[in-house]
Amino acid sequence: MRTTVGIIGAGPAGLLLARLLHRAGIDSVVLESRDRAYVEHRHRAGILEQGTVDVLRAAGAGERMDREGLRHDGIELRFARRRHRIDFPALTGGRSVMVYAQTEVCKDLIALQLTEGGPLLFEAQALAVEDAADGRPRIPFRHRGRADVLECDYAVGCDGFWGVARRAFPAALSRVFERTYPYAWLGVLADVAPSHDELVYARHDRGFALLSMRSPSVSRLYLQVPADTDAGRWSEPEIWDELERRLETDDGWRLARGPLTQKSVTPMRSFVHEPMRHGRLFLAGDAAHIVPPTGAKGLNLAVGDVVTLAHALAHEKETGSSDLLDAYSATCLRRVWQAERFSCDMTTLLHSAPDATPFDVRLQQARLERIASSRAAETDLAEAYTGFPLGRRQISAR
Ligand SMILES: Cc1cc2nc3c(=O)[nH]c(=O)nc-3n(C[C@H](O)[C@H](O)[C@H](O)COP(=O)(O)OP(=O)(O)OC[C@H]3O[C@@H](n4cnc5c(N)ncnc54)[C@H](O)[C@@H]3O)c2cc1C
């Protein structure tokens, strides 16, 4: 097989990149190791920044999102049994976020790709990326048991944290920056209407809790648990009791319970691989960086990367200049490190570290009080949460 851009991975990064390239008249082939049903039902992120919403609309992939997604104008912080609302539009000049599950973003992009775009091969596992440094990249892969090779002008690793693309970077070039956290998130989906109309981030001495949602009838809830937790050890009543304790307030707020339909543990990690380009191989999304989910940034960062890359490839096609491709890694990393900073800040602001001293706990409370009492501190949080804007030219050019 031969194409202009060989894309490994059909998560949000790979699917959106293929869509943006298609709109720019650039051929691509997407290789995805899993089957379609698996990709469409993998529960992960659900908060889309304003910039992500704008990009999906401009790519012609926003119709169902606009019909079924829930626009959110704020979040609530809970601590010391009190609530404090952060009003996004008031603090950011009108910005908001959209609650629309990653599973739905992927379903919409897959449907568009299969009807309008280039080849998207499921059950096609890339084995390596070869010759990316000094020639046309080759991607050997296995498709439903049969060996093949994808030859391309550019290869893009959108294959997540465990993918193969990053391994093609020479050790002498790669720099890894990493932090692991001594806790994880036990996440559940529940068939019950959310008990609050906006996300609630709760700091509690017993640990962090998050009340989120996927639709008006499905709640998504998380509990901070120790890093090595087995989800199967938590019973339904135990999960609800613990959520209730951590989310409780003094004003009589009640948590509605319902049947749990999914339960999993997500590890917390900060990770950045630099650079994000080696010759004709580019990394995008989780293949290059991971954030702890507290700041809701993972999916949005992946979108930022592929918007930047699609714009650079279109620019090269139109002008013959590789300037923007050459700047790809540095351009993305500026945004990535802002998201890393924010995700780490939110995580340490709200979680109980097992080795926290009483001094650390008082500092955490003081940081929360500061946000609740200072418009400047609130604005800083609101700007980062709703997302640092993508270049207008990058969005509209697609
Ligand atoms: C368990 C989990 C829970 C998460 N929860 C949240 C959350 O609650 N909130 C939040 O904001 N973010 C969350 N995230 C982060 C967010 O979902 C990711 O940042 C986002 O999925 C990144 O998209 P991506 O396309 O870069 O990578 P992925 O979505 O990981 O997609 C990579 C794709 O590449 C495929 N692939 C891998 N190797 C190969 C290969 N060799 N050949 C072919 N295909 C390959 C994979 O099957 C996958 O489909 C979560 C992530 C994980 C892992």
The ligand as a Gaussian input file, in Angstrom:
#p B3LYP/6-31G(d) Opt

LIG

0 1
 C       -7.929000       4.364000      30.653000
 C       -7.958000       5.821000      30.259000
 C       -8.923000       6.678000      30.815000
 C       -8.938000       8.035000      30.482000
 N       -9.858000       8.840000      31.062000
 C       -9.858000      10.164000      30.763000
 C      -10.783000      11.035000      31.364000
 O      -11.615000      10.634000      32.179000
 N      -10.712000      12.357000      31.045000
 C       -9.776000      12.847000      30.154000
 O       -9.750000      14.036000      29.869000
 N       -8.915000      12.033000      29.547000
 C       -8.932000      10.717000      29.834000
 N       -8.040000       9.910000      29.250000
 C       -7.136000      10.503000      28.274000
 C       -7.737000      10.562000      26.860000
 O       -8.699000       9.566000      26.686000
 C       -6.585000      10.412000      25.865000
 O       -5.745000      11.540000      26.061000
 C       -7.031000      10.325000      24.414000
 O       -7.636000       9.071000      24.180000
 C       -5.829000      10.510000      23.471000
 O       -6.172000      10.174000      22.168000
 P       -5.119000       9.495000      21.188000
 O       -5.831000       9.355000      19.902000
 O       -3.848000      10.237000      21.247000
 O       -4.779000       8.083000      21.823000
 P       -5.731000       6.766000      22.046000
 O       -7.135000       7.202000      22.318000
 O       -5.011000       5.979000      23.068000
 O       -5.691000       6.056000      20.650000
 C       -4.584000       5.323000      20.199000
 C       -5.083000       4.291000      19.217000
 O       -3.970000       3.626000      18.626000
 C       -4.240000       2.235000      18.549000
 N       -2.941000       1.537000      18.475000
 C       -2.013000       1.363000      19.450000
 N       -0.946000       0.687000      19.005000
 C       -1.204000       0.425000      17.684000
 C       -0.474000      -0.263000      16.676000
 N        0.722000      -0.805000      16.927000
 N       -1.015000      -0.352000      15.444000
 C       -2.240000       0.191000      15.168000
 N       -2.971000       0.840000      16.103000
 C       -2.458000       0.969000      17.356000
 C       -5.036000       1.961000      19.811000
 O       -5.812000       0.771000      19.704000
 C       -5.912000       3.215000      19.877000
 O       -7.128000       3.059000      19.174000
 C       -7.999000       8.548000      29.569000
 C       -7.044000       7.694000      29.003000
 C       -7.000000       6.354000      29.352000
 C       -5.940000       5.467000      28.750000

